[in-house]
Every structure is written in C-alpha cells, then in structure tokens.
C-alpha cells in the first residue's frame, strides 16, 4: 500500500509539471484551432495556473522525498 501512495504522489507531480508547461506555453498542438483556444485560455488563466502548478510541484516533491525516506528507513 505504501508503494501505491508513492505512485499517486508521482502522478500528482507529473500533473503539476504538465500544468506548468501548459501555462507557460511550452506545449503545442498540431491543430491550429485548438492552439488558438489554448492561447486564449492561457491569456485569461496563465498567472494563477503557473502559481498553482509551482505550489503543486513543490508540495509533491517534498511529499515524495519524505515518502522515500520513510520507505528506506529500517526498523519500522
């Protein structure tokens, strides 16, 4: 069960990284219409999405570190 929790934390970390990359405009779409909609969405919501993504990344990085330390500590 401990490893399942670690997997969930890794998924949340990946989600935070994806949101940050989207919010900064580093992810592109081949579809021009979808790209225009994404740009309009980023202009309206980019600031709070960047902040939320950075907070999520920082929180998950700390959680993963603590979880790994707990897993490798002997004598539990």
C-alpha positions in Angstrom: 0.0 0.0 0.0 2.9 2.3 0.6 4.1 2.0 -3.0 0.6 2.8 -4.2 0.7 6.1 -2.3 4.1 6.8 -3.8 2.7 6.2 -7.3 -0.2 8.6 -6.6 2.3 11.2 -5.5 4.3 10.8 -8.6 1.2 11.1 -10.7 0.3 14.4 -9.0 3.9 15.6 -9.6 3.6 14.8 -13.3 0.2 16.6 -13.4 1.8 19.7 -11.8 4.6 19.6 -14.3 2.2 19.2 -17.2 0.0 22.2 -16.0 3.1 24.3 -15.6 4.3 23.5 -19.1 0.8 24.2 -20.5 0.6 27.5 -18.6 3.9 28.7 -19.9 3.1 27.8 -23.5 5.7 25.1 -23.9 3.1 22.6 -25.1 2.0 23.0 -28.6 -0.8 21.4 -30.6 -0.8 20.5 -34.3 -4.4 21.6 -34.7 -4.4 25.3 -35.3 -7.9 25.8 -33.9 -7.0 24.0 -30.7 -3.8 26.1 -30.4 -5.8 29.3 -30.7 -8.2 28.2 -28.0 -5.3 27.2 -25.8 -3.6 30.6 -26.3 -6.8 32.4 -25.3 -7.2 30.2 -22.3 -3.6 30.8 -21.2 -4.0 34.6 -21.6 -7.0 34.5 -19.2 -5.7 32.0 -16.7 -2.0 31.8 -17.1 -0.9 33.6 -13.9 -2.9 31.6 -11.4 -2.2 28.3 -13.3 1.6 28.9 -13.0 1.4 29.7 -9.3 -0.9 26.7 -8.6 1.4 24.4 -10.7 4.5 25.5 -8.9 2.9 25.0 -5.5 1.7 21.5 -6.5 5.2 20.6 -7.8 6.9 21.9 -4.6 4.4 20.1 -2.3 4.7 16.8 -4.2 8.5 17.0 -4.3 8.6 17.3 -0.5 6.0 14.5 -0.1 7.9 12.2 -2.4 11.1 12.9 -0.6 9.6 12.1 2.8 7.8 9.1 1.5 11.0 7.6 0.0 12.9 8.3 3.3 10.2 6.6 5.2 10.3 3.6 2.9 14.1 3.1 3.1 14.4 3.7 6.9 14.9 0.4 8.6 13.1 -0.8 11.7 9.6 0.2 11.0 
